[in-house]
Amino acid sequence: MKTPSMIVALLVVLVTLGSVAFHMWSPWWWSEIASNWVGM
């Protein structure tokens, strides 16, 4: 049985890897969001 702290650490790693992978493979870039930031 894993301890709760190990589970939390694993979730943090998975979320980090998932967000990095999504940023790498996503068709849009942050510069477009930055250019439209004033209008939001």
N, C-alpha and C positions, 0 to 999 in steps of 0.2 A: 504493500500500500504506500502510495506516495504521500508525502507531507503536503499540506496546503501551500507552503511557500514554494515548493518545487513546482506545483501546478501553476501558480501565479507566474513564476519565472518562465515556464514553458509557454504560457499564453502570451507573455510580453514578447518573447522571441518570435513566436509565430506571427503575431500582429505586425511586428517590425519587418520581418521578411516579406510578408504579404503586401505591405504598403510600398516597400521598395520595388518589389516585382511589378506591382500595378503601375507605379510611376515609370518604370523602364519600358513597359509594354503598352502603355496608354497612348492613343493617337494624338492627344492634345498636350500642350505644355503650359507651364505656370506663367509664362510671359503673356499669354492671352488673357489669363485671369487678372494679372497685374494691370494690363492696359485697360480693362473694363472695371477696375476696382472703384473708380469715382462714380460710375453710374449705378453701382449696386446699393 
